[in-house]
């Protein structure tokens, strides 16, 4: 009686370290599948098509929208980003917990469509630390960094729409905590109605005095 997997959204400001947290979570534990998004932004040095993202032209991306191939999509600092539907559905049906690392507008759309989604928000301890990390990783020019910081400041309004807040100070701790949150979620009564019904049926024999 295997349950379906849990759909988990991990969001956070650009530079919060979500990518690093995801990589470690995937390498430390078995039952997770990380969804690979489609985007129209260009690959960063070291990024590979089909590994970090499916890199698309605007035309191809808009065709995916038109053909209903995305669970959600959003525009972020001048580019489209979206979650391909087929992989996520297949993994959930296989009992895998599927993680979407997506920004907040997309997260809100998924929550509306699928209210049982678990929403986790990752943030560095302070705004200054956010800027340090974004500058330190050296993958964006200063104008893009400024646009992303501005966006982060706007995005703070979404923080209390999430189910859990995860402060990414120490990477190991953060990954353990995230895993713990997801494991606890598996024990929620609302996710175990089948097992409860099974037990109720099973226990009926006692009502006849056995
Ligand atoms: P980056 O360009 O830094 O890889 O990603 C920019 C933002 O887009 C991040 O907040 C990231 O989580 C978000 N993002 C990545 N993929 C998706 C997606 O499929 N849908 C949405 N809505 N956001 C995404």
Boltz pocket constraint, residues with backbone or C-beta under 6 A from the ligand:
constraints:
  - pocket:
      binder: B
      contacts: [[A, 10], [A, 11], [A, 12], [A, 13], [A, 14], [A, 37], [A, 38], [A, 41], [A, 72], [A, 73], [A, 74], [A, 76], [A, 81], [A, 82], [A, 83], [A, 101], [A, 102], [A, 103], [A, 104], [A, 105], [A, 106], [A, 107]]
      max_distance: 6.0
